[in-house]
Amino acid sequence: MLGLLAKKVGMTQIFDDNGNLVPVSVIRIDPNIVIARKTPEKDGYSAVVVGVDALKQGKASKPYAGQFPEGIAPKKRIKEFRDFEKECAIGDSLGAELFEGVRYVDVAGVSKGKGFQGVVKRWGFGGGRRTHGSKFHREPGSTGQSTYPGRTFKNVKLPGHMGREKTTVLSLRVIKLDVENQLVMVCGAVPGINKGIVVVRAAVKK
């Protein structure tokens, strides 16, 4: 599986090969430094561990800094990719060129947080009529029984915390790959806030 850590930059629009104006989400890939390799002989499986964004000197604890090889500064974020399809060595820097020839990608990240929300926004409830003194507008309505068991069952759609969850958007079409500026432009929505960390990988269903 090909994959890298990246940052969501924002949105723009570009012209595709057919001259159509296409809105795109822009993802910037900072240098992904290979900090470790897992092998079937030693670890029981094959994987590559990459890191981005160097930590300031003295910010990393000794146990955390101990997993980085000599000569590689501790990174803020690390990620393991199993069955990595590209040959690489510890210390190599990986970038957008990894996705040359890839037409679709999956993007995973943490969605925007929306705080505590009611059932209308969180679950799309229609609510009640707003005329003739109904007094039932945006409430969830009945949630349980008046007799046995007299409680609310699990997984009932109720008000609560919305957003800030791990989200994966599948099969986003790559409109343009700018290797010079380390940018991947995809057609579709990318989860998370601007400058948020996302994981970009070659699509598993395409």
C-alpha positions in Angstrom: 0.0 0.0 0.0 1.4 3.4 -1.0 0.7 6.1 1.5 2.1 9.3 3.1 1.3 11.9 5.7 0.2 15.3 4.3 -1.5 18.5 5.2 -4.8 19.9 3.9 -4.1 23.3 2.4 -7.5 24.4 1.3 -9.5 24.6 -2.0 -9.0 26.3 -5.4 -10.1 25.6 -9.0 -8.0 24.6 -12.0 -8.6 23.7 -15.6 -8.3 20.0 -16.5 -7.0 18.5 -19.7 -10.3 19.0 -21.4 -10.5 22.7 -20.5 -13.2 22.3 -17.8 -12.9 24.4 -14.7 -12.8 21.9 -11.8 -13.0 22.7 -8.0 -10.2 20.9 -6.2 -9.0 20.3 -2.6 -5.3 20.9 -2.3 -3.1 18.6 -0.2 0.6 19.4 0.5 3.0 16.6 1.1 5.9 17.7 3.4 9.0 15.4 3.3 8.1 12.1 4.8 11.3 10.7 6.4 11.6 6.9 6.7 12.5 6.3 10.4 12.1 2.5 10.6 11.3 -0.6 8.6 9.5 -3.7 9.8 10.4 -7.1 8.2 8.6 -10.5 8.4 11.8 -12.1 9.7 12.1 -9.8 12.7 8.6 -8.3 13.3 6.3 -10.8 11.6 5.0 -8.4 9.0 6.3 -5.9 6.5 5.9 -2.1 7.0 7.5 1.3 6.7 7.4 4.0 9.4 7.5 7.6 8.3 7.6 10.9 10.2 7.0 14.5 9.4 7.5 17.9 11.2 10.7 18.0 13.2 10.4 18.6 17.0 12.3 21.5 18.6 15.4 20.3 20.4 14.7 19.2 23.9 10.9 18.8 23.3 11.0 15.0 22.8 11.2 12.8 25.9 14.0 10.2 25.9 11.7 7.2 25.4 10.1 8.9 22.4 13.4 10.1 20.9 14.9 6.7 21.4 12.9 5.2 18.4 14.6 7.6 15.9 17.8 6.4 14.3 21.0 8.4 14.8 21.1 11.4 12.5 17.3 11.7 12.2 15.7 14.4 14.3 12.5 13.4 16.3 9.3 14.0 14.4 6.0 15.4 15.7 3.9 12.8 13.9 4.7 9.3 12.8 2.7 6.7 10.9 3.2 3.1 9.9 2.2 1.8 6.5 2.0 -1.9 6.1 2.9 -3.7 2.9 4.6 -0.6 1.5 5.0 -1.1 -2.3 8.1 1.1 -2.8 11.6 0.0 -1.9 13.1 2.5 0.5 15.8 2.7 3.2 16.0 4.4 6.6 16.6 8.1 6.2 15.0 8.4 2.7 12.7 11.3 2.1 9.4 10.5 0.3 7.2 13.0 -1.4 4.5 13.6 -4.0 6.4 11.7 -6.7 5.3 8.5 -4.9 1.8 9.0 -6.4 2.9 9.4 -10.0 0.6 7.2 -12.1 -2.0 6.9 -9.3 -5.5 8.1 -10.5 -7.5 7.7 -7.3 -6.5 8.2 -3.6 -8.2 7.7 -0.2 -7.8 10.5 2.3 -8.2 10.0 6.1 -8.3 12.7 8.7 -10.1 14.0 11.8 -13.3 15.8 10.8 -14.2 19.3 11.9 -15.6 19.5 15.4 -19.1 21.0 15.7 -19.6 20.8 19.5 -22.8 19.7 21.2 -25.7 19.5 18.7 -29.3 18.6 18.7 -31.0 15.9 16.7 -32.0 18.2 13.8 -28.4 19.1 12.9 -26.8 15.9 14.1 -29.1 13.3 12.6 -31.3 15.3 10.2 -34.6 15.0 12.1 -37.5 16.9 10.5 -38.9 18.2 13.8 -42.5 19.1 14.3 -45.0 21.6 12.9 -44.4 25.2 14.0 -48.1 26.3 13.9 -51.2 26.3 16.1 -49.2 26.1 19.4 -47.7 22.7 18.8 -44.7 23.5 21.0 -42.9 20.7 19.2 -40.2 22.1 16.9 -36.7 20.7 17.3 -37.1 18.2 20.1 -36.1 14.5 19.7 -39.5 13.2 20.8 -40.0 10.0 22.8 -36.9 8.0 23.5 -38.1 5.1 25.6 -41.1 3.2 27.1 -43.4 4.0 29.9 -43.5 0.4 31.0 -40.8 -2.4 31.1 -37.9 -2.0 30.6 -38.6 1.7 31.1 -35.3 2.9 29.8 -33.6 4.2 26.6 -31.9 1.6 24.6 -28.4 2.0 23.3 -27.7 3.6 19.9 -30.9 5.7 20.0 -30.3 8.9 18.0 -30.1 11.7 20.6 -28.4 15.1 21.0 -24.7 14.9 21.7 -21.1 15.7 20.5 -20.8 16.0 16.8 -17.7 15.9 14.6 -14.0 15.5 15.4 -14.0 11.9 14.5 -11.7 9.9 12.3 -13.1 10.0 8.8 -11.9 8.4 5.5 -13.1 9.7 2.1 -12.6 7.0 -0.5 -11.7 7.1 -4.2 -11.0 10.8 -4.7 -9.9 11.5 -8.3 -6.5 13.0 -8.7 -6.9 16.1 -11.0 -3.3 17.2 -10.9 0.0 16.1 -9.3 2.5 19.0 -8.8 5.7 17.2 -7.9 7.7 20.5 -8.0 5.6 22.1 -5.3 4.7 18.8 -3.6 1.0 19.2 -4.1 -1.8 16.7 -4.8 -5.1 18.2 -6.1 -8.1 16.0 -5.8 -11.8 16.4 -6.8 -13.9 16.1 -3.7 -14.0 17.0 0.0 -11.1 16.3 2.3 -11.8 15.8 6.1 -10.5 18.2 8.7 -9.5 21.8 9.1 -7.0 23.7 6.9 -3.4 22.8 7.8 -4.7 19.6 9.5 -2.8 16.4 9.1 -4.3 13.8 6.8 -3.2 10.4 5.5 -3.1 10.0 1.7 -2.9 6.5 0.2 -3.6 4.9 -3.1 -7.3 4.0 -3.4 -8.1 0.5 -2.2 -11.3 0.2 -4.2 -10.1 1.6 -7.6 
